[in-house]
Amino acid sequence: MKLLDGRKVSEEIRSKIKHNVLKLIEKGVKPCLGIILVGNRSDSETYVRMKKNVCSELNINTKLVNLSDKESEFSIINEIEEMNIDIEINGILIQLPLPDHINTSKVLSHISFQKDVEGFHYDNVSNLTLGNTDKIIPPCTPKGCIDLLDYYDIPIEGKNVTVIGKSSVVGLPLSLLFLHREATVTICHIKTKNLIEMTKNADILVVACGKENLIDSRHVKKGVVIIDVGINIILDETKKRGFRIVGDVNFEDVKDKCSYITPVPGGVGPMTITTLLKNLVSLASNY
């Protein structure tokens, strides 16, 4: 079993991003990420802080707007529109999840196509669906997964790929990226019956549903490649922070059957942030 080390791969990619940022700065363009954080969820605040820190390391500016979780959709959309016309901002990030009273799709739809750093805009989704992948800003987590496989020279074409999770953020767009790379894709979700039958034949198994220990050795065949996108917080008094982070896969149970597997944390997470910043630099280059 070998680890798909997202931290290592991200460091190499980020060194290239930093070089490209310096070239843009020489041309008078300083990339800037606009961030809107709604509420005070500790996990969201942590993710925003991580993104700001990486931006700082790569000479990328950030503009953060922090709104109350009582804010209306109108207020959030107004902030987006302000960022849309701000010539210093190249990409806009809305930290998810938003409060329950907010229509997330409606809010995200107001981000300008020219500043759609996460690949959520209808034009990006349409081009991804149609296979025009050279014309899109790719969704961050799905593209990070593909880049991780490519870095380790893991073939995709002709492989049986099972994706557990059909969200518009990860499962669905990732399935499309695999299809466009000529894989045979099976999508599973909460209504899927006999899950083991769907996963047992997978050459590449992606799990992205937010349920710890959903997948164990019974679900996989020998030599499988596993990408664990899940992030779950488990109370653990033996840890200094009082908790530990695990994925959707029972790592200890499956590790002897895998050829490759992502650790959690340190697998997909760093790749998501890195892809976000690659997208930002791409948008800034079109300025």
Backbone hydrogen bonds in HBPLUS format (Angstrom, degrees):
<---DONOR---> <-ACCEPTOR-->    atom                        ^
c    i                          cat <-CA-CA->   ^        H-A-AA   ^      H-
h    n   atom  resd res      DA  || num        DHA   H-A  angle D-A-AA Bond
n    s   type  num  typ     dist DA aas  dist angle  dist       angle   num
A0002-LYS N   A0259-SER O   2.98 MM 257  6.15 147.8  2.08 125.7 134.6     1
A0261-ILE N   A0002-LYS O   3.03 MM 259  6.52 140.1  2.19 155.5 165.2     2
A0004-LEU N   A0261-ILE O   2.88 MM 257  5.62 157.8  1.93 127.8 131.2     3
A0009-VAL N   A0005-ASP O   3.16 MM   4  6.41 172.7  2.16 156.4 158.3     4
A0006-GLY N   A0266-GLY O   3.02 MM 260  5.57 123.9  2.34 137.8 146.7     5
A0010-SER N   A0006-GLY O   2.90 MM   4  5.83 157.5  1.96 140.1 147.3     6
A0011-GLU N   A0007-ARG O   3.02 MM   4  6.19 154.4  2.09 146.2 152.4     7
A0012-GLU N   A0008-LYS O   3.30 MM   4  6.65 156.2  2.36 148.4 153.4     8
A0013-ILE N   A0009-VAL O   3.04 MM   4  6.35 161.4  2.07 152.9 158.3     9
A0014-ARG N   A0010-SER O   2.73 MM   4  5.86 159.4  1.78 154.4 160.7    10
A0015-SER N   A0011-GLU O   3.13 MM   4  6.29 142.2  2.28 139.9 148.1    11
A0016-LYS N   A0013-ILE O   3.06 MM   3  5.27 125.0  2.37 100.2 113.9    12
A0017-ILE N   A0013-ILE O   2.95 MM   4  6.33 151.4  2.03 146.3 155.5    13
A0018-LYS N   A0014-ARG O   2.85 MM   4  6.05 161.5  1.89 150.1 153.8    14
A0019-HIS N   A0015-SER O   3.21 MM   4  6.40 152.1  2.30 135.2 142.0    15
A0020-ASN N   A0016-LYS O   3.00 MM   4  6.31 157.2  2.05 148.5 154.4    16
A0021-VAL N   A0017-ILE O   2.82 MM   4  6.11 148.8  1.91 152.0 161.7    17
A0022-LEU N   A0018-LYS O   3.02 MM   4  6.28 158.4  2.07 148.2 152.9    18
A0023-LYS N   A0019-HIS O   3.13 MM   4  6.45 147.9  2.24 142.6 151.2    19
A0024-LEU N   A0020-ASN O   3.04 MM   4  6.33 149.9  2.13 142.4 150.2    20
A0025-ILE N   A0021-VAL O   2.87 MM   4  6.19 157.6  1.92 153.5 160.1    21
A0026-GLU N   A0022-LEU O   3.05 MM   4  6.26 150.4  2.14 141.5 148.7    22
A0027-LYS N   A0024-LEU O   2.90 MM   3  5.05 133.6  2.12  99.2 112.9    23
A0029-VAL N   A0024-LEU O   2.93 MM   5  5.19 166.0  1.95 139.6 135.8    24
A0028-GLY N   A0025-ILE O   2.90 MM   3  4.92 158.1  1.95 104.7 111.2    25
A0061-ASN N   A0031-PRO O   2.91 MM  30  6.19 152.1  1.99 164.4 155.8    26
A0090-ASN N   A0032-CYS O   2.93 MM  58  5.52 162.4  1.96 144.3 149.7    27
A0033-LEU N   A0061-ASN O   2.88 MM  28  6.28 158.7  1.93 144.9 145.2    28
A0063-LYS N   A0033-LEU O   2.95 MM  30  6.32 152.4  2.03 147.7 149.3    29
A0034-GLY N   A0091-GLY O   2.78 MM  57  6.03 171.2  1.79 172.3 169.6    30
A0093-LEU N   A0034-GLY O   2.72 MM  59  6.06 162.1  1.75 164.2 170.4    31
A0035-ILE N   A0063-LYS O   2.79 MM  28  6.03 169.2  1.80 156.8 158.1    32
A0065-VAL N   A0035-ILE O   2.81 MM  30  6.19 159.9  1.85 163.1 169.9    33
A0036-ILE N   A0093-LEU O   2.91 MM  57  6.33 156.8  1.97 164.7 170.5    34
A0095-GLN N   A0036-ILE O   3.08 MM  59  6.25 163.1  2.11 157.3 162.6    35
A0037-LEU N   A0065-VAL O   2.89 MM  28  6.22 165.0  1.91 160.3 165.3    36
A0067-LEU N   A0037-LEU O   2.73 MM  30  6.11 161.4  1.77 159.4 166.0    37
A0039-GLY N   A0067-LEU O   2.69 MM  28  6.00 174.5  1.69 154.9 155.5    38
A0045-GLU N   A0041-ARG O   2.96 MM   4  6.18 161.5  1.99 154.9 160.4    39
A0046-THR N   A0042-SER O   2.97 MM   4  6.13 149.4  2.07 140.6 148.8    40
A0047-TYR N   A0043-ASP O   2.96 MM   4  6.26 159.8  2.00 150.5 155.2    41
A0048-VAL N   A0044-SER O   2.96 MM   4  6.17 160.7  1.99 151.5 156.6    42
A0049-ARG N   A0045-GLU O   2.96 MM   4  6.10 158.5  2.01 143.5 149.8    43
A0050-MET N   A0046-THR O   2.94 MM   4  6.21 157.2  2.00 150.7 156.7    44
A0051-LYS N   A0047-TYR O   3.04 MM   4  6.27 159.6  2.08 147.3 152.4    45
A0052-LYS N   A0048-VAL O   2.90 MM   4  6.14 159.8  1.94 153.7 159.3    46
A0053-ASN N   A0049-ARG O   2.95 MM   4  6.14 157.2  2.00 148.5 154.6    47
A0054-VAL N   A0050-MET O   3.04 MM   4  6.32 160.2  2.09 151.3 155.8    48
A0055-CYS N   A0051-LYS O   2.95 MM   4  6.14 159.1  2.00 147.2 153.5    49
A0056-SER N   A0052-LYS O   2.96 MM   4  6.19 157.7  2.01 148.8 154.3    50
A0057-GLU N   A0053-ASN O   3.06 MM   4  6.37 154.1  2.13 145.4 152.1    51
A0058-LEU N   A0054-VAL O   3.11 MM   4  6.37 139.3  2.28 144.8 155.4    52
A0058-LEU N   A0055-CYS O   3.06 MM   3  5.17 129.0  2.34  97.7 111.3    53
A0060-ILE N   A0055-CYS O   2.81 MM   5  4.75 168.5  1.82 148.7 144.9    54
A0059-ASN N   A0056-SER O   3.25 MM   3  5.19 168.0  2.26 108.3 109.3    55
A0071-GLU N   A0068-SER O   3.11 MM   3  5.48 167.3  2.13 113.5 116.5    56
A0076-ILE N   A0072-SER O   3.23 MM   4  6.60 161.1  2.26 151.2 155.5    57
A0077-ILE N   A0073-GLU O   2.84 MM   4  6.03 168.5  1.85 160.4 163.9    58
A0078-ASN N   A0074-PHE O   2.85 MM   4  5.99 148.9  1.94 144.3 153.3    59
A0079-GLU N   A0075-SER O   3.10 MM   4  6.41 150.6  2.19 143.1 149.8    60
A0080-ILE N   A0076-ILE O   3.03 MM   4  6.40 152.2  2.11 147.3 155.3    61
A0081-GLU N   A0077-ILE O   2.90 MM   4  6.20 160.0  1.94 151.5 156.5    62
A0082-GLU N   A0078-ASN O   3.00 MM   4  6.26 148.3  2.10 143.1 151.8    63
A0083-MET N   A0079-GLU O   3.03 MM   4  6.35 152.8  2.11 144.6 151.5    64
A0084-ASN N   A0080-ILE O   2.79 MM   4  6.10 143.9  1.92 148.0 159.8    65
A0085-ILE N   A0081-GLU O   3.30 MM   4  6.56 143.0  2.45 141.8 148.2    66
A0086-ASP N   A0083-MET O   3.23 MM   3  4.90 147.6  2.34  93.3 102.8    67
A0089-ILE N   A0086-ASP O   3.16 MM   3  5.68 153.6  2.23 114.2 121.2    68
A0092-ILE N   A0115-LYS O   2.97 MM  23  5.76 158.7  2.01 159.1 152.3    69
A0102-ILE N   A0099-PRO O   3.03 MM   3  5.66 165.2  2.05 124.0 127.6    70
A0107-VAL N   A0103-ASN O   3.04 MM   4  6.33 161.4  2.08 156.8 162.2    71
A0108-LEU N   A0104-THR O   2.90 MM   4  6.13 173.4  1.91 162.9 163.9    72
A0109-SER N   A0105-SER O   3.03 MM   4  6.08 143.6  2.16 141.5 150.8    73
A0110-HIS N   A0107-VAL O   3.14 MM   3  5.76 163.1  2.17 116.2 121.5    74
A0111-ILE N   A0108-LEU O   3.11 MM   3  5.70 169.0  2.12 118.7 122.3    75
A0115-LYS N   A0112-SER O   2.91 MM   3  5.25 156.4  1.97 110.1 118.0    76
A0116-ASP N   A0113-PHE O   3.41 MM   3  5.09 169.7  2.42 104.9 104.1    77
A0117-VAL N   A0115-LYS O   2.94 MM   2  5.69 126.6  2.23 111.2  95.4    78
A0119-GLY N   A0116-ASP O   3.40 MM   3  5.61 163.0  2.43 106.5 111.4    79
A0124-ASN N   A0121-HIS O   2.96 MM   3  5.28 119.6  2.34 105.6 120.6    80
A0125-VAL N   A0121-HIS O   2.91 MM   4  6.24 162.9  1.94 159.5 165.1    81
A0126-SER N   A0122-TYR O   2.80 MM   4  5.93 157.6  1.85 147.5 153.9    82
A0127-ASN N   A0123-ASP O   3.05 MM   4  6.17 163.6  2.08 142.7 146.8    83
A0128-LEU N   A0124-ASN O   2.95 MM   4  6.12 153.6  2.02 145.9 153.6    84
A0129-THR N   A0125-VAL O   2.93 MM   4  6.13 159.8  1.97 149.0 154.3    85
A0130-LEU N   A0126-SER O   2.96 MM   4  6.19 154.2  2.03 148.7 155.8    86
A0131-GLY N   A0127-ASN O   3.01 MM   4  6.02 113.3  2.47 133.8 148.7    87
A0132-ASN N   A0127-ASN O   2.74 MM   5  4.85 137.6  1.92 154.1 154.0    88
A0131-GLY N   A0128-LEU O   3.18 MM   3  5.12 149.8  2.28  97.6 106.7    89
A0135-LYS N   A0132-ASN O   3.02 MM   3  5.69 164.6  2.04 120.9 125.6    90
A0143-LYS N   A0139-PRO O   3.04 MM   4  6.05 163.9  2.07 155.9 161.1    91
A0144-GLY N   A0140-CYS O   2.90 MM   4  5.98 150.5  1.99 146.0 155.1    92
A0145-CYS N   A0141-THR O   3.00 MM   4  6.28 149.4  2.09 151.4 158.8    93
A0146-ILE N   A0142-PRO O   3.14 MM   4  6.49 160.5  2.18 150.3 154.6    94
A0147-ASP N   A0143-LYS O   2.89 MM   4  6.08 164.1  1.91 153.2 157.7    95
A0148-LEU N   A0144-GLY O   3.01 MM   4  6.13 147.0  2.12 140.1 148.6    96
A0149-LEU N   A0145-CYS O   3.14 MM   4  6.48 158.1  2.19 149.4 154.1    97
A0150-ASP N   A0146-ILE O   2.95 MM   4  6.22 161.2  1.98 152.8 158.5    98
A0151-TYR N   A0147-ASP O   2.90 MM   4  6.05 153.4  1.98 145.3 152.1    99
A0152-TYR N   A0148-LEU O   3.36 MM   4  6.62 153.3  2.44 144.5 149.7   100
A0154-ILE N   A0149-LEU O   3.00 MM   5  5.22 175.0  2.00 153.1 151.5   101
A0153-ASP N   A0150-ASP O   2.98 MM   3  4.86 159.6  2.02 106.0 109.4   102
A0159-LYS N   A0156-ILE O   3.06 MM   3  5.50 165.1  2.08 135.3 136.3   103
A0158-GLY N   A0182-GLU O   2.81 MM  24  5.86 172.3  1.81 130.2 132.7   104
A0184-THR N   A0159-LYS O   2.90 MM  25  6.07 170.7  1.91 158.5 161.7   105
A0203-ASP N   A0160-ASN O   2.76 MM  43  5.20 151.1  1.84 138.1 148.0   106
A0204-ILE N   A0160-ASN O   3.12 MM  44  6.48 158.4  2.17 154.5 157.1   107
A0161-VAL N   A0184-THR O   2.81 MM  23  5.94 173.6  1.81 160.0 162.1   108
A0186-THR N   A0161-VAL O   2.81 MM  25  6.23 154.7  1.88 159.7 167.4   109
A0162-THR N   A0204-ILE O   2.97 MM  42  6.44 158.6  2.02 162.6 169.2   110
A0206-VAL N   A0162-THR O   2.86 MM  44  6.23 169.1  1.87 164.3 167.8   111
A0163-VAL N   A0186-THR O   2.80 MM  23  6.19 164.7  1.82 169.0 174.2   112
A0188-CYS N   A0163-VAL O   2.77 MM  25  6.10 167.5  1.79 159.7 162.0   113
A0164-ILE N   A0206-VAL O   2.79 MM  42  6.14 167.2  1.81 162.4 166.3   114
A0208-ALA N   A0164-ILE O   2.83 MM  44  5.82 161.3  1.86 159.5 165.3   115
A0165-GLY N   A0188-CYS O   2.78 MM  23  5.93 166.2  1.80 153.2 150.4   116
A0172-LEU N   A0167-SER O   2.89 MM   5  5.73 168.0  1.90 152.6 156.4   117
A0174-LEU N   A0170-VAL O   2.91 MM   4  5.77 157.7  1.96 160.1 167.4   118
A0175-SER N   A0171-GLY O   3.02 MM   4  6.10 152.2  2.10 142.1 149.7   119
A0176-LEU N   A0172-LEU O   3.15 MM   4  6.49 150.8  2.24 148.2 156.0   120
A0177-LEU N   A0173-PRO O   2.97 MM   4  6.31 155.3  2.04 147.8 154.3   121
A0178-PHE N   A0174-LEU O   2.97 MM   4  6.27 157.5  2.03 151.6 157.3   122
A0179-LEU N   A0175-SER O   2.95 MM   4  6.20 155.5  2.01 144.4 151.6   123
A0180-HIS N   A0176-LEU O   2.91 MM   4  6.17 157.5  1.97 152.5 157.8   124
A0181-ARG N   A0178-PHE O   3.00 MM   3  5.04 144.4  2.13  99.1 110.3   125
A0183-ALA N   A0178-PHE O   3.11 MM   5  5.50 162.3  2.15 144.5 144.6   126
A0182-GLU N   A0179-LEU O   2.95 MM   3  5.10 151.8  2.03 114.3 114.7   127
A0192-THR N   A0189-HIS O   2.97 MM   3  5.36 163.6  2.00 117.4 122.7   128
A0197-GLU N   A0194-ASN O   2.98 MM   3  5.59 130.4  2.24 114.7 126.3   129
A0198-MET N   A0195-LEU O   2.88 MM   3  5.17 129.9  2.13 104.9 119.0   130
A0199-THR N   A0195-LEU O   3.07 MM   4  6.38 138.8  2.25 150.5 162.9   131
A0200-LYS N   A0196-ILE O   2.94 MM   4  5.74 151.2  2.03 152.7 157.7   132
A0202-ALA N   A0199-THR O   3.06 MM   3  5.36 165.2  2.08 115.3 119.8   133
A0225-VAL N   A0203-ASP O   2.93 MM  22  6.20 159.1  1.97 145.1 151.9   134
A0205-LEU N   A0225-VAL O   2.76 MM  20  6.14 164.5  1.79 167.1 172.6   135
A0227-ILE N   A0205-LEU O   2.82 MM  22  6.20 164.0  1.85 158.1 162.5   136
A0207-VAL N   A0227-ILE O   2.99 MM  20  6.43 159.7  2.03 162.4 167.3   137
A0229-VAL N   A0207-VAL O   2.85 MM  22  5.83 154.9  1.91 154.7 162.8   138
A0214-LEU N   A0248-ASP O   2.81 MM  34  5.45 121.8  2.15 131.0 145.3   139
A0215-ILE N   A0248-ASP O   3.19 MM  33  6.54 158.3  2.24 149.3 155.0   140
A0250-ASN N   A0215-ILE O   2.81 MM  35  5.97 176.8  1.82 171.5 170.9   141
A0219-HIS N   A0216-ASP O   2.98 MM   3  5.76 156.0  2.04 124.2 130.4   142
A0220-VAL N   A0217-SER O   3.46 MM   3  5.62 161.2  2.50 104.9 109.8   143
A0224-VAL N   A0221-LYS O   3.35 MM   3  5.87 153.2  2.43 137.7 134.7   144
A0223-GLY N   A0257-LYS O   2.63 MM  34  5.86 148.8  1.73 155.6 166.9   145
A0259-SER N   A0224-VAL O   2.92 MM  35  5.71 162.8  1.95 139.8 144.5   146
A0226-ILE N   A0260-TYR O   3.00 MM  34  6.28 163.9  2.02 139.5 142.8   147
A0262-THR N   A0226-ILE O   3.13 MM  36  6.58 138.1  2.31 147.8 160.0   148
A0232-ASN N   A0246-VAL O   2.76 MM  14  5.22 147.9  1.87 162.9 168.5   149
A0246-VAL N   A0232-ASN O   2.87 MM  14  5.22 162.9  1.90 151.6 157.2   150
A0234-ILE N   A0244-ARG O   2.82 MM  10  5.30 175.5  1.82 166.2 167.5   151
A0244-ARG N   A0234-ILE O   2.79 MM  10  5.30 151.4  1.87 149.2 158.8   152
A0236-ASP N   A0242-GLY O   2.88 MM   6  5.10 169.9  1.89 113.6 116.8   153
A0239-LYS N   A0236-ASP O   3.10 MM   3  5.76 164.7  2.12 118.6 123.4   154
A0242-GLY N   A0239-LYS O   2.99 MM   3  5.02 146.7  2.10 100.8 111.4   155
A0251-PHE N   A0249-VAL O   2.95 MM   2  5.54 113.2  2.41 112.8  95.7   156
A0253-ASP N   A0250-ASN O   3.08 MM   3  5.47 124.7  2.40 106.6 120.6   157
A0254-VAL N   A0250-ASN O   3.12 MM   4  6.36 146.9  2.24 155.8 165.8   158
A0255-LYS N   A0251-PHE O   2.98 MM   4  5.71 142.9  2.12 158.1 164.8   159
A0257-LYS N   A0254-VAL O   2.87 MM   3  5.52 160.1  1.90 125.6 132.4   160
A0271-MET N   A0268-VAL O   2.99 MM   3  5.18 118.0  2.38 104.4 120.7   161
A0272-THR N   A0268-VAL O   2.99 MM   4  6.28 143.5  2.13 156.4 167.8   162
A0272-THR N   A0269-GLY O   3.11 MM   3  5.26 127.5  2.40 100.8 114.0   163
A0273-ILE N   A0269-GLY O   3.37 MM   4  6.77 160.5  2.41 156.4 159.0   164
A0274-THR N   A0270-PRO O   3.03 MM   4  6.20 159.9  2.07 146.0 152.2   165
A0275-THR N   A0271-MET O   2.91 MM   4  6.03 157.4  1.96 144.4 150.0   166
A0276-LEU N   A0272-THR O   3.05 MM   4  6.27 154.9  2.11 146.4 153.4   167
A0277-LEU N   A0273-ILE O   3.13 MM   4  6.46 153.5  2.20 147.9 153.8   168
A0278-LYS N   A0274-THR O   2.93 MM   4  6.24 148.2  2.03 146.8 156.4   169
A0279-ASN N   A0275-THR O   2.89 MM   4  6.11 160.2  1.93 151.7 156.6   170
A0280-LEU N   A0276-LEU O   2.97 MM   4  6.27 149.6  2.06 140.7 149.5   171
A0281-VAL N   A0277-LEU O   3.03 MM   4  6.22 163.3  2.06 147.1 150.1   172
A0282-SER N   A0278-LYS O   3.00 MM   4  6.23 152.1  2.08 145.6 153.8   173
A0283-LEU N   A0279-ASN O   2.92 MM   4  6.25 155.7  1.98 150.9 156.9   174
A0284-ALA N   A0280-LEU O   2.83 MM   4  6.12 158.1  1.88 151.4 158.2   175
A0285-SER N   A0281-VAL O   2.90 MM   4  6.03 142.1  2.04 141.2 151.0   176
A0286-ASN N   A0283-LEU O   3.08 MM   3  5.29 142.9  2.22 101.1 111.8   177
A0287-TYR N   A0284-ALA O   3.06 MM   3  5.13 161.1  2.10 106.3 110.9   178
